[in-house]
Amino acid sequence: MTIKVWIPIAEGVAVFAVTCLLVRKYADLERTNWFSLIITTMSWFLAFSMICFIPLDIYAVSVFQSYS
């Protein structure tokens, strides 16, 4: 695998780690239902991942257009 494949994987892991830390910090883990924690973590992950993956998508499109 080349380095270009590892960049989105590393970004996804970093976004998931930050999301888990934020949920752990701001959610009351003892009183909150586990289903609500999972749904909140998934929605925050999807929202935060746009910050990382949209610029990567724009970069990838510009690189592939320069080859054609």
N, CA, C and O atoms as a GROMACS GRO file, in nm:
protein
  272
    1MET      N    1   0.084  -0.119   0.000
    1MET     CA    2   0.000   0.000   0.000
    1MET      C    3   0.088   0.125   0.000
    1MET      O    4   0.191   0.131   0.068
    2THR      N    5   0.046   0.219  -0.075
    2THR     CA    6   0.124   0.341  -0.080
    2THR      C    7   0.080   0.436   0.030
    2THR      O    8  -0.017   0.411   0.102
    3ILE      N    9   0.154   0.545   0.043
    3ILE     CA   10   0.125   0.644   0.147
    3ILE      C   11  -0.010   0.712   0.123
    3ILE      O   12  -0.073   0.758   0.217
    4LYS      N   13  -0.054   0.717  -0.003
    4LYS     CA   14  -0.182   0.782  -0.033
    4LYS      C   15  -0.300   0.706   0.025
    4LYS      O   16  -0.405   0.764   0.051
    5VAL      N   17  -0.283   0.577   0.045
    5VAL     CA   18  -0.390   0.498   0.104
    5VAL      C   19  -0.394   0.516   0.256
    5VAL      O   20  -0.501   0.511   0.317
    6TRP      N   21  -0.278   0.537   0.316
    6TRP     CA   22  -0.271   0.548   0.462
    6TRP      C   23  -0.320   0.682   0.514
    6TRP      O   24  -0.360   0.691   0.631
    7ILE      N   25  -0.318   0.785   0.433
    7ILE     CA   26  -0.361   0.917   0.480
    7ILE      C   27  -0.509   0.916   0.520
    7ILE      O   28  -0.540   0.962   0.630
    8PRO      N   29  -0.603   0.868   0.438
    8PRO     CA   30  -0.743   0.865   0.482
    8PRO      C   31  -0.766   0.773   0.601
    8PRO      O   32  -0.852   0.801   0.685
    9ILE      N   33  -0.691   0.664   0.608
    9ILE     CA   34  -0.706   0.573   0.721
    9ILE      C   35  -0.662   0.642   0.850
    9ILE      O   36  -0.729   0.633   0.953
   10ALA      N   37  -0.548   0.710   0.844
   10ALA     CA   38  -0.499   0.782   0.962
   10ALA      C   39  -0.593   0.896   1.001
   10ALA      O   40  -0.616   0.919   1.120
   11GLU      N   41  -0.648   0.965   0.903
   11GLU     CA   42  -0.743   1.071   0.934
   11GLU      C   43  -0.870   1.015   0.996
   11GLU      O   44  -0.924   1.074   1.089
   12GLY      N   45  -0.917   0.904   0.947
   12GLY     CA   46  -1.037   0.842   1.005
   12GLY      C   47  -1.016   0.798   1.148
   12GLY      O   48  -1.103   0.816   1.233
   13VAL      N   49  -0.900   0.739   1.176
   13VAL     CA   50  -0.868   0.696   1.312
   13VAL      C   51  -0.856   0.818   1.404
   13VAL      O   52  -0.903   0.815   1.517
   14ALA      N   53  -0.793   0.925   1.356
   14ALA     CA   54  -0.777   1.045   1.436
   14ALA      C   55  -0.912   1.111   1.465
   14ALA      O   56  -0.937   1.155   1.578
   15VAL      N   57  -0.998   1.117   1.366
   15VAL     CA   58  -1.131   1.176   1.386
   15VAL      C   59  -1.211   1.091   1.484
   15VAL      O   60  -1.281   1.145   1.569
   16PHE      N   61  -1.203   0.959   1.472
   16PHE     CA   62  -1.275   0.873   1.565
   16PHE      C   63  -1.222   0.887   1.707
   16PHE      O   64  -1.301   0.887   1.802
   17ALA      N   65  -1.091   0.900   1.723
   17ALA     CA   66  -1.033   0.918   1.857
   17ALA      C   67  -1.078   1.050   1.918
   17ALA      O   68  -1.114   1.054   2.035
   18VAL      N   69  -1.075   1.156   1.840
   18VAL     CA   70  -1.119   1.287   1.891
   18VAL      C   71  -1.267   1.282   1.926
   18VAL      O   72  -1.309   1.339   2.027
   19THR      N   73  -1.346   1.217   1.844
   19THR     CA   74  -1.490   1.205   1.871
   19THR      C   75  -1.515   1.130   2.000
   19THR      O   76  -1.598   1.171   2.081
   20CYS      N   77  -1.445   1.020   2.020
   20CYS     CA   78  -1.462   0.943   2.144
   20CYS      C   79  -1.419   1.024   2.266
   20CYS      O   80  -1.484   1.018   2.371
   21LEU      N   81  -1.310   1.099   2.253
   21LEU     CA   82  -1.266   1.184   2.366
   21LEU      C   83  -1.368   1.292   2.397
   21LEU      O   84  -1.394   1.321   2.514
   22LEU      N   85  -1.426   1.352   2.295
   22LEU     CA   86  -1.526   1.456   2.318
   22LEU      C   87  -1.654   1.400   2.380
   22LEU      O   88  -1.713   1.463   2.468
   23VAL      N   89  -1.697   1.284   2.335
   23VAL     CA   90  -1.816   1.222   2.394
   23VAL      C   91  -1.788   1.185   2.539
   23VAL      O   92  -1.874   1.202   2.626
   24ARG      N   93  -1.669   1.136   2.565
   24ARG     CA   94  -1.634   1.099   2.702
   24ARG      C   95  -1.628   1.222   2.793
   24ARG      O   96  -1.664   1.214   2.910
   25LYS      N   97  -1.582   1.334   2.738
   25LYS     CA   98  -1.570   1.455   2.818
   25LYS      C   99  -1.705   1.520   2.844
   25LYS      O  100  -1.732   1.563   2.957
   26TYR      N  101  -1.790   1.529   2.743
   26TYR     CA  102  -1.912   1.607   2.754
   26TYR      C  103  -2.036   1.525   2.790
   26TYR      O  104  -2.136   1.583   2.833
   27ALA      N  105  -2.034   1.395   2.775
   27ALA     CA  106  -2.151   1.314   2.807
   27ALA      C  107  -2.137   1.257   2.948
   27ALA      O  108  -2.028   1.222   2.993
   28ASP      N  109  -2.249   1.249   3.015
   28ASP     CA  110  -2.252   1.184   3.146
   28ASP      C  111  -2.268   1.034   3.122
   28ASP      O  112  -2.378   0.986   3.097
   29LEU      N  113  -2.157   0.962   3.129
   29LEU     CA  114  -2.157   0.822   3.089
   29LEU      C  115  -2.238   0.733   3.183
   29LEU      O  116  -2.284   0.627   3.142
   30GLU      N  117  -2.256   0.774   3.306
   30GLU     CA  118  -2.329   0.691   3.401
   30GLU      C  119  -2.481   0.704   3.384
   30GLU      O  120  -2.554   0.608   3.407
   31ARG      N  121  -2.527   0.821   3.344
   31ARG     CA  122  -2.672   0.843   3.335
   31ARG      C  123  -2.726   0.832   3.193
   31ARG      O  124  -2.846   0.817   3.174
   32THR      N  125  -2.639   0.840   3.093
   32THR     CA  126  -2.685   0.840   2.955
   32THR      C  127  -2.700   0.696   2.905
   32THR      O  128  -2.617   0.610   2.934
   33ASN      N  129  -2.805   0.673   2.831
   33ASN     CA  130  -2.830   0.542   2.772
   33ASN      C  131  -2.720   0.509   2.672
   33ASN      O  132  -2.671   0.598   2.601
   34TRP      N  133  -2.680   0.383   2.665
   34TRP     CA  134  -2.570   0.343   2.576
   34TRP      C  135  -2.607   0.366   2.430
   34TRP      O  136  -2.521   0.398   2.348
   35PHE      N  137  -2.736   0.348   2.396
   35PHE     CA  138  -2.780   0.369   2.258
   35PHE      C  139  -2.762   0.515   2.218
   35PHE      O  140  -2.721   0.544   2.106
   36SER      N  141  -2.792   0.606   2.308
   36SER     CA  142  -2.774   0.749   2.282
   36SER      C  143  -2.627   0.784   2.263
   36SER      O  144  -2.593   0.869   2.180
   37LEU      N  145  -2.540   0.721   2.340
   37LEU     CA  146  -2.396   0.745   2.324
   37LEU      C  147  -2.346   0.697   2.188
   37LEU      O  148  -2.265   0.765   2.124
   38ILE      N  149  -2.394   0.582   2.143
   38ILE     CA  150  -2.351   0.529   2.014
   38ILE      C  151  -2.401   0.618   1.900
   38ILE      O  152  -2.326   0.649   1.807
   39ILE      N  153  -2.527   0.659   1.908
   39ILE     CA  154  -2.583   0.745   1.803
   39ILE      C  155  -2.510   0.880   1.800
   39ILE      O  156  -2.481   0.933   1.693
   40THR      N  157  -2.482   0.936   1.918
   40THR     CA  158  -2.411   1.063   1.925
   40THR      C  159  -2.269   1.050   1.870
   40THR      O  160  -2.223   1.138   1.797
   41THR      N  161  -2.201   0.942   1.904
   41THR     CA  162  -2.065   0.922   1.854
   41THR      C  163  -2.065   0.906   1.702
   41THR      O  164  -1.979   0.963   1.634
   42MET      N  165  -2.160   0.832   1.649
   42MET     CA  166  -2.167   0.815   1.503
   42MET      C  167  -2.197   0.947   1.433
   42MET      O  168  -2.136   0.978   1.331
   43SER      N  169  -2.290   1.024   1.487
   43SER     CA  170  -2.325   1.150   1.420
   43SER      C  171  -2.212   1.251   1.430
   43SER      O  172  -2.186   1.323   1.333
   44TRP      N  173  -2.144   1.258   1.543
   44TRP     CA  174  -2.030   1.349   1.555
   44TRP      C  175  -1.916   1.305   1.464
   44TRP      O  176  -1.848   1.389   1.404
   45PHE      N  177  -1.894   1.174   1.453
   45PHE     CA  178  -1.789   1.124   1.364
   45PHE      C  179  -1.816   1.164   1.220
   45PHE      O  180  -1.726   1.210   1.149
   46LEU      N  181  -1.940   1.148   1.176
   46LEU     CA  182  -1.974   1.184   1.039
   46LEU      C  183  -1.962   1.334   1.017
   46LEU      O  184  -1.918   1.378   0.911
   47ALA      N  185  -1.999   1.412   1.115
   47ALA     CA  186  -1.989   1.558   1.101
   47ALA      C  187  -1.843   1.604   1.100
   47ALA      O  188  -1.805   1.688   1.019
   48PHE      N  189  -1.761   1.549   1.190
   48PHE     CA  190  -1.621   1.590   1.196
   48PHE      C  191  -1.539   1.534   1.080
   48PHE      O  192  -1.440   1.595   1.040
   49SER      N  193  -1.580   1.420   1.027
   49SER     CA  194  -1.503   1.362   0.917
   49SER      C  195  -1.513   1.445   0.790
   49SER      O  196  -1.424   1.440   0.705
   50MET      N  197  -1.621   1.521   0.776
   50MET     CA  198  -1.631   1.609   0.659
   50MET      C  199  -1.520   1.713   0.658
   50MET      O  200  -1.474   1.754   0.552
   51ILE      N  201  -1.478   1.755   0.774
   51ILE     CA  202  -1.371   1.855   0.784
   51ILE      C  203  -1.241   1.799   0.728
   51ILE      O  204  -1.163   1.872   0.667
   52CYS      N  205  -1.217   1.670   0.747
   52CYS     CA  206  -1.092   1.609   0.700
   52CYS      C  207  -1.103   1.554   0.558
   52CYS      O  208  -1.009   1.568   0.479
   53PHE      N  209  -1.216   1.492   0.524
   53PHE     CA  210  -1.223   1.419   0.399
   53PHE      C  211  -1.262   1.503   0.279
   53PHE      O  212  -1.228   1.466   0.166
   54ILE      N  213  -1.331   1.614   0.296
   54ILE     CA  214  -1.364   1.698   0.181
   54ILE      C  215  -1.239   1.762   0.122
   54ILE      O  216  -1.224   1.761   0.000
   55PRO      N  217  -1.147   1.819   0.202
   55PRO     CA  218  -1.024   1.870   0.140
   55PRO      C  219  -0.940   1.760   0.074
   55PRO      O  220  -0.876   1.784  -0.028
   56LEU      N  221  -0.942   1.640   0.131
   56LEU     CA  222  -0.870   1.528   0.071
   56LEU      C  223  -0.933   1.489  -0.063
   56LEU      O  224  -0.862   1.455  -0.157
   57ASP      N  225  -1.064   1.494  -0.071
   57ASP     CA  226  -1.134   1.463  -0.196
   57ASP      C  227  -1.104   1.568  -0.302
   57ASP      O  228  -1.081   1.535  -0.418
   58ILE      N  229  -1.103   1.693  -0.262
   58ILE     CA  230  -1.069   1.801  -0.357
   58ILE      C  231  -0.927   1.784  -0.408
   58ILE      O  232  -0.901   1.804  -0.527
   59TYR      N  233  -0.834   1.749  -0.320
   59TYR     CA  234  -0.695   1.727  -0.361
   59TYR      C  235  -0.685   1.608  -0.457
   59TYR      O  236  -0.615   1.615  -0.558
   60ALA      N  237  -0.756   1.500  -0.425
   60ALA     CA  238  -0.748   1.381  -0.511
   60ALA      C  239  -0.806   1.409  -0.649
   60ALA      O  240  -0.752   1.362  -0.749
   61VAL      N  241  -0.915   1.484  -0.657
   61VAL     CA  242  -0.974   1.516  -0.786
   61VAL      C  243  -0.880   1.604  -0.867
   61VAL      O  244  -0.865   1.584  -0.987
   62SER      N  245  -0.815   1.700  -0.801
   62SER     CA  246  -0.723   1.788  -0.876
   62SER      C  247  -0.600   1.711  -0.924
   62SER      O  248  -0.549   1.739  -1.032
   63VAL      N  249  -0.554   1.615  -0.847
   63VAL     CA  250  -0.438   1.534  -0.889
   63VAL      C  251  -0.476   1.445  -1.006
   63VAL      O  252  -0.400   1.435  -1.102
   64PHE      N  253  -0.594   1.381  -1.001
   64PHE     CA  254  -0.636   1.291  -1.109
   64PHE      C  255  -0.668   1.369  -1.236
   64PHE      O  256  -0.650   1.315  -1.346
   65GLN      N  257  -0.716   1.492  -1.225
   65GLN     CA  258  -0.743   1.571  -1.344
   65GLN      C  259  -0.613   1.616  -1.412
   65GLN      O  260  -0.609   1.636  -1.533
   66SER      N  261  -0.508   1.632  -1.332
   66SER     CA  262  -0.382   1.674  -1.394
   66SER      C  263  -0.318   1.560  -1.473
   66SER      O  264  -0.237   1.585  -1.562
   67TYR      N  265  -0.354   1.434  -1.443
   67TYR     CA  266  -0.301   1.322  -1.520
   67TYR      C  267  -0.373   1.303  -1.652
   67TYR      O  268  -0.318   1.243  -1.745
   68SER      N  269  -0.495   1.352  -1.663
   68SER     CA  270  -0.569   1.327  -1.787
   68SER      C  271  -0.569   1.445  -1.881
   68SER      O  272  -0.627   1.438  -1.989
   0.00000   0.00000   0.00000
